[in-house]
Amino acid sequence: MKKDEHITVSNGKKGKVYTVRLVYFHKGKRKFYERAFSEAKYGADAKACAIFHRNEKMAEFQAGIVPQTAPTVGELFERKFELFPCRLKTRLQHEYFFRQAIQQYENVPIDKIKASDVQASVNRYCETHTHDMGGKLLSVWRQIFKAAQLEELNIADKTMAVVVPKDAVPVKKRNVMISDEDLKAFLDALLEYNSDNPRGRETALVYWCVLQVMYYTGMRPAEVFALQRRDIDLERKEIRISKAVGSSTDKKGQIVPAKTINAIRSVPFTQALADILSDCVFGLQPDDFVFTIEGNLIDVDYFTNHIHLVSKKSGIQFHSYMLRHKFATDMQKTQSPRTVQDLLGHATFQMSVEYARSDEDERRKAIEDRKLS
């Protein structure tokens, strides 16, 4: 080996700096090792110290002894999925946040990440995204640090000092209400969409029935898609809800348990829905699952996109969760918050109240009925 091999020389403020730079392999991955020896610290022995240290480290690497360095941000990001298993949809969301705002730190050891680095990544992301989305990004950073702590690394959670910026401009609330007139017009438009071919007519009818179930019961779309014949009691007019269509750790379109323990419930329905289920579902669908397209479970994203396309073509602003909000709003007028909570399958009645909305007539009447002293 040449005397100066793997050693570079540069000029520092107080003399020369001899830097040892080596490459080694650990767990099949190429790693880099670096250490500097300056004349400011080691005097005339700086070069000799660098040569001695290089020889020592090369002997260690050849013997399989590698530096104990902290895992990188990228390594911990992958490790967190092993430590905190999640559904495929959640994993894809986290991978999106990683690509958008964390990937630039992928090869940085976690112990080199400063709170200011995390804050900077959140700030940059929030320049074009909402406060709520910034909070979701921060939660991914938090899991990365939690993974480091579970690996028993003495690493402080740098996210504790990070603040998600407020929205740069006021966020306009998404419209969640629809009138009975607009709803009828949308359902008619849905039945007409792509009705010139058999597949289009089948899809339209199935989706029309799905929306009817949501309208009469307040169920989530994924809960409706998972319904089996045994879940519906036409005689008692009751639907038993215990599952949904979602994703497993590696596949989409899977039957998964209900969202929470509160989501497991029974919802009564009226004769109007019983007639729809008897005529349009049980009479047409041969499968065990009540709602399928050509025998396949309905994909939530495909359904949402289809509804969006119909909305765009018809000019009627609509998304399926409007029906859940409408159900909550109608129920709150005559029922207790607890009843509404149980029907919707919410964890708290505050969530049910948030789903409900008042209309203009109700707000005007409230002002007129106000008693002033």
C-alpha positions in Angstrom: 0.0 0.0 0.0 1.3 3.5 -0.8 2.1 5.6 2.2 -0.5 8.2 1.4 -3.2 6.0 -0.2 -6.8 6.7 1.1 -5.5 10.0 2.7 -6.3 13.4 1.3 -4.6 16.6 2.2 -6.3 20.1 2.5 -5.3 23.4 4.0 -7.0 24.4 7.2 -7.0 27.7 9.1 -4.1 26.5 11.2 -2.1 24.2 9.0 -2.8 21.1 6.9 -5.6 18.6 7.4 -5.0 14.9 6.6 -8.4 13.1 6.1 -8.7 9.3 6.0 -11.4 8.2 3.6 -12.2 4.5 3.4 -15.0 2.3 1.8 -16.3 -0.8 3.5 -19.3 -3.1 3.2 -21.8 -3.8 5.9 -24.9 -6.0 5.5 -24.3 -6.0 1.8 -24.3 -2.2 1.6 -21.5 0.1 0.6 -20.5 2.4 3.5 -18.1 5.3 3.8 -15.7 6.0 6.7 -14.0 9.3 7.2 -11.8 10.9 9.9 -9.7 14.0 9.8 -6.3 14.7 11.6 -5.3 18.4 11.6 -2.0 20.0 12.4 -3.8 22.4 14.6 -4.7 19.5 16.9 -1.9 16.9 16.3 1.0 19.2 15.3 3.7 17.7 13.2 2.4 14.2 13.9 -0.9 14.8 12.1 0.2 12.9 9.0 1.7 10.0 10.9 -1.5 9.7 13.0 -3.6 9.6 9.9 -1.4 6.8 8.4 -1.5 4.8 11.6 -5.3 5.2 11.9 -5.8 4.3 8.2 -3.8 1.0 8.7 -5.7 0.2 11.9 -9.1 0.7 10.4 -8.3 -1.2 7.2 -7.2 -4.2 9.3 -10.5 -4.0 11.3 -12.6 -3.9 8.1 -10.7 -6.9 6.7 -11.4 -8.7 10.0 -15.2 -7.9 9.7 -15.1 -5.2 12.4 -17.1 -2.3 11.2 -17.9 1.1 12.9 -20.9 1.2 15.1 -22.9 4.0 13.3 -26.5 5.0 13.8 -28.9 3.8 11.1 -29.9 6.3 8.4 -33.2 8.0 8.1 -34.0 5.8 5.1 -33.2 2.6 6.9 -35.4 3.5 9.9 -38.2 4.5 7.5 -38.2 1.0 6.2 -37.7 -0.5 9.6 -40.8 1.3 11.0 -43.1 -0.7 8.8 -41.8 -3.9 10.5 -42.2 -2.4 13.9 -45.6 -0.7 13.3 -47.4 -2.9 10.7 -50.0 -1.0 8.7 -52.3 -1.5 5.8 -51.0 -1.1 2.3 -53.0 2.1 1.8 -51.3 3.7 4.8 -47.9 2.5 3.7 -48.4 4.1 0.3 -49.4 7.4 2.0 -46.3 7.3 4.1 -44.1 6.6 1.1 -45.6 9.6 -0.6 -44.7 11.9 2.3 -41.2 10.4 2.3 -40.7 11.1 -1.4 -42.1 14.6 -1.0 -40.2 15.9 2.0 -37.9 13.4 3.8 -36.0 11.6 1.0 -33.2 14.3 0.9 -32.2 13.1 4.4 -32.4 9.4 3.3 -28.7 8.7 3.8 -28.1 10.8 6.9 -27.6 8.9 10.1 -30.4 9.5 12.5 -28.1 10.9 15.2 -27.0 13.6 12.7 -30.6 14.8 12.1 -31.3 18.1 14.0 -34.7 19.4 15.0 -34.1 22.3 12.5 -33.8 19.7 9.7 -37.2 18.3 10.5 -38.7 21.8 10.9 -37.2 22.8 7.5 -38.7 19.7 5.7 -42.2 20.5 7.2 -41.9 24.2 6.4 -41.0 23.4 2.7 -43.9 20.9 2.4 -46.4 23.3 3.9 -45.6 26.0 1.4 -47.8 24.1 -1.0 -49.9 21.9 1.3 -52.3 22.5 4.2 -51.6 22.5 7.9 -53.4 19.2 8.2 -51.2 17.6 5.6 -48.1 19.0 7.3 -49.2 17.3 10.5 -49.4 14.0 8.7 -45.9 14.5 7.4 -44.7 15.2 10.9 -46.3 12.0 12.2 -44.1 10.0 9.7 -41.0 11.8 11.0 -42.2 10.9 14.5 -42.5 7.2 13.7 -38.9 7.3 12.3 -37.6 8.6 15.6 -39.8 6.1 17.5 -38.3 3.3 15.5 -34.8 4.5 16.5 -35.8 4.4 20.1 -37.2 0.9 19.9 -33.9 -0.2 18.4 -32.5 1.0 21.8 -30.6 3.9 20.3 -30.0 6.8 22.6 -31.8 9.2 20.2 -34.0 12.1 21.3 -37.2 12.6 19.4 -36.5 15.8 17.5 -40.1 16.1 16.4 -41.1 17.3 19.9 -39.7 20.8 19.1 -41.2 21.0 15.6 -44.3 23.2 14.9 -46.4 22.8 11.8 -46.9 26.1 10.1 -50.4 27.6 9.8 -52.1 27.7 6.4 -50.8 30.6 4.4 -54.3 31.3 3.2 -57.7 30.5 4.8 -58.8 27.0 3.8 -62.2 26.9 2.2 -64.3 24.2 3.9 -65.3 21.4 1.5 -69.0 21.4 0.8 -70.5 18.4 2.5 -74.2 19.1 2.0 -76.5 18.4 -0.9 -80.2 19.1 -1.4 -82.8 16.4 -2.1 -83.3 17.9 -5.6 -79.6 17.8 -6.5 -79.2 14.3 -5.1 -82.1 13.1 -7.2 -80.6 14.8 -10.3 -77.2 13.2 -9.5 -78.6 9.7 -9.1 -80.4 10.1 -12.5 -77.1 11.2 -14.1 -75.3 8.3 -12.5 -77.7 5.8 -14.2 -77.2 7.5 -17.5 -73.4 7.6 -17.3 -71.9 5.0 -19.8 -75.3 3.4 -20.1 -74.7 2.7 -23.8 -72.9 -0.6 -22.9 -73.7 -3.5 -20.7 -70.7 -3.1 -18.4 -71.6 0.6 -17.9 -75.2 -0.1 -17.1 -74.3 -2.8 -14.6 -71.8 -0.5 -12.9 -74.2 2.4 -12.8 -77.0 0.3 -11.2 -74.6 -1.2 -8.6 -73.3 2.2 -7.6 -76.8 3.6 -7.5 -77.8 0.9 -5.0 -74.6 1.6 -3.0 -75.6 5.2 -2.7 -79.1 4.3 -1.7 -77.8 2.2 1.2 -75.6 5.1 2.3 -78.5 7.5 2.1 -80.8 5.3 4.2 -78.2 4.1 6.8 -75.3 6.6 6.9 -72.8 3.7 6.3 -69.3 4.3 5.0 -68.7 3.3 1.4 -66.1 0.7 2.4 -68.6 -0.8 4.8 -71.3 -1.1 2.1 -68.9 -2.8 -0.2 -68.1 -5.5 2.4 -71.8 -6.5 3.0 -72.7 -10.1 2.5 -76.2 -11.5 2.3 -76.1 -12.8 5.8 -75.4 -9.3 7.1 -78.8 -8.1 5.8 -82.0 -9.2 7.6 -84.9 -8.1 5.3 -87.5 -9.5 7.7 -86.2 -7.4 10.7 -85.0 -4.6 8.4 -81.6 -4.5 9.9 -78.0 -4.4 8.6 -75.2 -5.8 10.8 -71.8 -4.1 10.2 -68.6 -5.6 11.3 -66.2 -5.3 8.4 -65.1 -3.2 5.4 -63.2 -3.4 2.1 -59.7 -2.1 2.7 -56.1 -3.2 2.4 -53.9 -5.7 4.2 -50.2 -5.1 4.7 -49.5 -6.0 1.0 -52.8 -6.1 -0.9 -55.7 -3.7 -1.7 -59.3 -4.8 -2.0 -59.3 -7.1 1.0 -62.0 -7.6 3.7 -60.7 -6.1 6.9 -62.2 -5.7 10.4 -64.4 -2.7 11.1 -62.5 0.6 11.5 -63.0 0.7 15.3 -64.9 -1.2 18.0 -67.6 1.5 17.8 -68.0 0.8 14.0 -69.3 -2.7 14.8 -73.0 -2.0 15.0 -76.5 -2.8 13.7 -78.4 -0.2 11.7 -82.2 -0.5 11.1 -83.6 0.5 7.8 -87.0 1.5 6.4 -89.3 -0.4 4.0 -88.1 1.9 1.1 -84.6 0.5 1.4 -85.9 -3.0 1.9 -87.7 -2.7 -1.5 -84.5 -1.5 -3.2 -82.5 -4.4 -1.7 -85.1 -7.0 -2.7 -85.6 -5.7 -6.2 -82.2 -4.3 -7.3 -79.7 -6.3 -5.3 -80.9 -9.7 -4.1 -82.8 -10.1 -7.3 -79.8 -9.3 -9.6 -76.6 -10.1 -7.7 -75.8 -13.9 -7.6 -72.8 -13.5 -5.3 -72.5 -13.9 -1.6 -71.2 -10.3 -1.4 -74.1 -8.0 -2.0 -72.3 -5.4 -4.2 -69.8 -6.6 -6.8 -68.8 -5.7 -10.3 -68.5 -8.8 -12.5 -68.1 -10.9 -9.3 -65.3 -8.7 -7.9 -65.3 -6.6 -4.8 -65.7 -2.9 -5.5 -62.4 -0.9 -5.3 -62.9 2.2 -3.1 -60.7 4.4 -5.2 -62.3 3.3 -8.5 -65.7 4.0 -7.0 -64.7 7.4 -5.8 -63.2 8.3 -9.2 -66.4 7.1 -11.0 -68.5 9.3 -8.8 -66.2 12.2 -9.5 -66.5 11.8 -13.2 -70.3 11.7 -13.1 -70.2 14.8 -10.9 -68.0 16.6 -13.3 -70.1 15.6 -16.3 -73.4 16.5 -14.7 -72.2 19.7 -13.2 -73.7 18.6 -9.8 -71.2 18.9 -6.9 -71.3 15.5 -5.2 -69.1 13.0 -3.3 -70.4 9.9 -1.5 -69.6 11.2 2.0 -72.3 13.9 1.5 -74.8 11.1 2.2 -73.2 10.3 5.5 -73.2 14.0 6.4 -76.8 14.3 5.3 -77.8 11.3 7.4 -76.1 12.8 10.5 -77.8 16.2 9.9 -81.2 14.6 9.5 -80.8 12.4 12.6 -79.6 15.2 14.9 -82.9 17.1 14.4 -84.9 14.5 16.3 -82.4 12.1 17.9 -80.0 12.3 20.8 -76.3 12.7 20.1 -75.7 9.2 21.5 -78.2 7.6 19.1 -76.6 9.4 16.2 -73.2 8.3 17.3 -74.3 4.7 17.5 -75.9 4.7 14.1 -72.8 6.3 12.4 -70.3 4.1 14.3 -68.3 7.0 15.6 -65.9 6.8 18.6 -67.4 9.9 20.2 -70.6 11.9 19.8 -68.4 15.0 19.1 -67.5 13.3 15.8 -71.1 12.8 15.0 -71.9 16.5 15.8 -69.0 17.5 13.5 -70.6 15.5 10.7 -73.9 17.2 11.1 -74.7 20.6 9.6 -77.4 23.2 10.0 -79.1 24.7 7.0 -79.8 28.4 6.3 -83.5 28.1 7.5 -82.4 26.6 10.8 -79.8 29.3 11.4 -82.3 32.0 10.5 -85.0 30.5 12.8 -82.4 30.3 15.6 -81.7 34.0 15.3 -85.4 34.9 15.2 -86.2 32.7 18.2 -83.4 34.3 20.2 -84.7 35.8 23.4 -83.1 39.1 24.2 -83.5 40.7 27.7 
